[in-house]
Amino acid sequence: MSSNSGNRMLVDSVHLEFGSRVVLQSVYLTAEKGKVTGVLGRNGSGKSSLFKCVMGGVKPQNMFIRFGDEASTDYSHIGRRIKYLPQNLFIPKKMTLGEAFSLYGVDYDGLVTFENKFHNYQRSPFGSLSGGEARIAEMYLVLMAESEFCILDEPFTNIAPVYVERMKDLINDRKPDKGIIVSDHLYEDIISVADDLFLLRDGYTFPIHSRDDLIRHGYIL
């Protein structure tokens, strides 16, 4: 493995179609250690499909992934290099928080330091948490787990605004150690936390350099 293989990930030429419906066409996306890449797009634009293609949950007709200068065609190691927060809760409801944190190699005490309400939840199953509590715990888990990159799909869903701000702070705290890709319908929060920004529209990604670009693409008025 080359010395810079963990610093930058390139996802390129992603083409995904279901029957006659083309979802993604020549989609391009990058993540870089020390940066947050934001992905914006309307409902149904294909953001979650793109992330599932990267993680192997959906098989695209075409996709190219490169880590640094290392071209990758074997995706069996993706789960080690990229940690993924999907749009829906993913930890089994019967698994306790302590078991999940042990599985991911993350110190549970760190979660308690982040939010004291979790101090007596270590033996609690995820299914006993509120949707917002489970989302916070899962997002903390993904951000703190050892990996080169992480993908956060709709991380701010169902959590109170005060926790959105705290999770944004945690994203900024973690970005020196990994490349982070994040997407959410709360686009102002994505804009505020992202170093690089892409808009997914009509199956293509467009680099966004200013709010005027989002207006020009019709994403915001």
C-alpha positions in Angstrom: 0.0 0.0 0.0 1.4 3.4 -0.9 2.2 5.9 1.8 -0.6 8.3 0.8 -3.3 5.7 0.2 -5.2 6.7 3.3 -5.4 10.4 2.6 -7.8 10.7 -0.3 -10.6 8.6 -1.7 -12.0 9.1 -5.2 -15.3 7.6 -6.4 -15.7 8.1 -10.1 -17.8 7.1 -13.1 -20.6 5.7 -11.0 -23.5 4.5 -13.2 -26.6 2.9 -11.7 -29.8 2.1 -13.3 -32.8 0.0 -12.4 -34.5 -1.3 -15.5 -35.1 1.7 -17.7 -34.6 4.2 -14.8 -31.2 5.8 -14.7 -30.4 6.9 -11.1 -26.7 7.8 -11.4 -24.7 8.8 -14.4 -20.9 9.3 -14.3 -21.1 10.5 -10.7 -17.9 11.8 -9.2 -17.1 12.3 -5.5 -14.0 12.8 -3.4 -13.2 12.6 0.3 -9.9 13.8 1.8 -8.4 13.4 5.3 -8.8 16.7 7.1 -11.9 17.7 5.1 -15.6 17.3 5.2 -17.3 16.7 1.8 -21.0 17.7 1.8 -23.5 16.1 -0.6 -26.7 17.9 -1.3 -29.7 16.8 -3.4 -33.4 16.6 -3.4 -35.4 13.6 -2.3 -34.9 10.8 -4.8 -31.8 12.3 -6.3 -29.8 9.2 -5.5 -27.6 10.2 -2.6 -28.4 7.1 -0.5 -28.0 4.9 -3.6 -24.6 6.4 -4.3 -23.5 5.7 -0.7 -24.9 2.1 -0.9 -22.9 1.6 -4.2 -19.7 2.6 -2.4 -20.4 0.3 0.5 -21.4 -2.6 -1.6 -25.1 -2.7 -0.6 -26.1 -1.9 -4.2 -24.2 -3.1 -7.3 -23.9 -0.4 -9.9 -23.3 -1.0 -13.6 -20.1 0.9 -13.3 -17.9 2.4 -10.6 -14.3 3.2 -10.0 -12.8 3.7 -6.5 -9.2 4.9 -5.8 -7.6 5.3 -2.4 -4.7 7.8 -2.9 -2.8 6.4 -5.9 -4.1 2.9 -5.2 -6.8 1.7 -7.6 -9.2 -0.6 -5.9 -11.3 -3.3 -7.5 -11.6 -5.5 -4.5 -14.4 -4.1 -2.3 -14.1 -6.7 0.5 -12.0 -4.3 2.5 -14.4 -1.3 2.2 -15.9 -1.9 5.7 -12.5 -1.6 7.2 -11.5 1.6 5.4 -14.9 3.3 5.5 -17.4 3.4 8.3 -21.0 4.1 7.3 -24.0 5.6 9.0 -27.0 4.7 6.8 -30.2 6.7 6.6 -32.0 4.3 8.9 -30.9 3.0 12.3 -28.6 0.1 11.8 -27.6 -1.4 15.2 -29.8 -4.4 16.0 -32.5 -3.5 18.5 -31.6 -6.3 20.9 -27.9 -5.4 21.0 -26.9 -3.4 24.0 -24.9 -0.1 23.6 -22.0 -1.7 25.5 -21.9 -4.6 23.0 -22.1 -2.3 20.0 -19.3 -0.1 21.3 -17.1 -3.1 22.1 -17.8 -4.5 18.6 -16.6 -1.2 17.0 -13.7 -0.8 19.4 -14.9 2.5 20.7 -14.6 3.6 24.4 -18.1 3.9 25.8 -17.0 6.4 28.4 -16.4 8.8 25.6 -20.1 8.8 24.8 -20.9 9.5 28.4 -18.5 12.4 28.4 -20.1 13.7 25.2 -23.6 13.3 26.7 -24.1 12.4 30.3 -27.6 11.0 29.7 -26.0 7.8 28.4 -24.1 7.1 31.7 -26.5 4.3 32.7 -27.4 3.0 29.2 -24.5 0.7 28.7 -26.5 -2.4 29.3 -29.6 -1.1 27.6 -30.6 -2.5 24.2 -30.7 -0.1 21.3 -34.4 -0.8 20.9 -35.1 0.8 24.3 -33.7 4.2 23.2 -35.7 7.0 21.6 -35.0 7.5 17.9 -33.0 10.6 18.6 -30.9 8.9 21.3 -30.2 5.9 19.0 -29.2 8.3 16.2 -26.8 10.2 18.4 -25.2 6.9 19.7 -24.8 5.5 16.2 -23.3 8.7 14.8 -20.8 8.9 17.7 -19.9 5.3 17.1 -19.3 5.7 13.4 -17.3 8.9 13.9 -15.1 7.5 16.7 -14.5 4.1 15.2 -11.1 3.5 13.6 -11.3 4.1 9.8 -9.8 6.2 7.1 -13.1 7.6 5.9 -16.7 7.7 7.0 -20.0 8.4 5.3 -22.9 10.0 7.2 -26.3 9.7 5.4 -28.9 12.0 7.0 -27.1 12.1 10.4 -29.2 14.9 11.8 -32.6 13.2 11.2 -34.8 13.1 14.4 -32.3 14.8 16.7 -32.9 18.1 18.5 -31.2 21.3 17.1 -28.9 21.5 20.1 -27.5 18.0 19.3 -27.2 18.9 15.6 -24.7 21.7 16.7 -22.9 19.3 19.0 -22.6 16.6 16.3 -21.3 19.2 13.9 -18.6 20.1 16.5 -17.7 16.4 16.7 -17.5 16.1 12.9 -15.0 19.0 13.0 -13.1 17.4 15.8 -12.8 14.1 13.9 -11.9 15.5 10.5 -8.1 15.8 11.1 -8.1 12.0 11.5 -10.3 11.0 8.5 -12.2 12.1 5.4 -15.9 12.6 6.1 -18.7 12.6 3.6 -22.0 13.9 5.0 -25.4 14.4 3.4 -28.6 15.8 5.0 -31.8 17.7 4.0 -30.8 20.3 6.6 -28.7 21.9 3.9 -27.7 25.0 6.0 -26.0 22.6 8.4 -24.2 20.8 5.6 -23.0 24.1 4.1 -21.7 25.3 7.5 -19.7 22.1 8.2 -18.5 21.2 4.7 -15.1 22.1 3.2 -16.1 20.8 -0.2 -19.6 20.6 -1.5 -21.3 18.7 -4.3 -24.9 18.8 -5.6 -26.4 15.6 -7.0 -29.0 16.4 -9.6 -30.4 14.6 -12.6 -28.0 11.7 -12.0 -24.9 13.9 -12.1 -22.7 15.5 -9.4 -21.9 19.2 -9.7 -19.2 20.9 -7.6 -20.6 23.8 -5.6 -18.5 26.8 -4.8 -21.0 29.3 -3.6 -24.7 29.7 -2.6 -25.2 31.3 -6.1 -24.3 27.9 -7.6 -27.2 26.3 -5.6 -29.6 29.0 -6.8 -28.4 28.5 -10.4 -29.0 24.7 -10.1 -32.5 25.4 -8.7 -31.7 23.7 -5.3 -32.6 26.8 -3.3 -34.5 30.0 -4.2 
